[in-house]
């Protein structure tokens, strides 16, 4: 098996939600249904989770 390396830019934010929400809703209603986190928020939450466990 050969080793493959991929690189990509670090995302500025990540949006979590049901994929159907993105097709069925727009604007303010979509914002109420999904969670948008910046990379800094994700890193802090991951650090706090590891520290507790």
C-alpha positions in Angstrom: 0.0 0.0 0.0 1.4 3.4 -0.9 1.3 6.3 1.4 -0.6 9.4 0.2 -0.5 12.8 1.8 -3.1 15.5 1.4 -3.2 19.0 2.5 -5.9 21.6 2.7 -6.5 25.0 4.2 -7.7 25.2 7.8 -11.4 26.1 7.8 -12.3 29.4 9.4 -15.5 27.8 10.8 -17.4 24.5 10.8 -21.2 24.2 10.6 -22.9 21.3 12.3 -26.5 20.2 11.5 -28.7 17.7 9.7 -27.8 17.7 6.0 -31.5 18.1 5.1 -31.6 21.4 7.0 -29.3 22.9 4.4 -31.6 21.9 1.6 -34.9 22.7 3.2 -34.2 25.9 5.1 -32.5 29.2 4.4 -31.6 32.4 6.3 -32.6 33.0 9.9 -34.5 29.6 10.2 -31.4 27.7 9.1 -29.3 29.7 11.7 -31.7 28.6 14.4 -31.3 24.9 13.5 -27.5 24.6 13.0 -24.4 25.3 15.2 -21.5 27.3 13.7 -18.2 27.1 15.5 -14.9 28.8 14.8 -11.7 26.8 14.9 -10.8 28.5 18.2 -14.0 27.4 19.9 -13.5 23.8 18.7 -9.9 23.8 20.0 -11.0 25.2 23.4 -13.8 22.7 23.8 -11.6 19.8 22.8 -9.0 20.9 25.4 -11.6 21.2 28.1 -13.1 17.7 27.2 -9.7 16.1 27.4 -8.9 17.8 30.7 -12.1 16.5 32.3 -11.6 12.9 31.1 
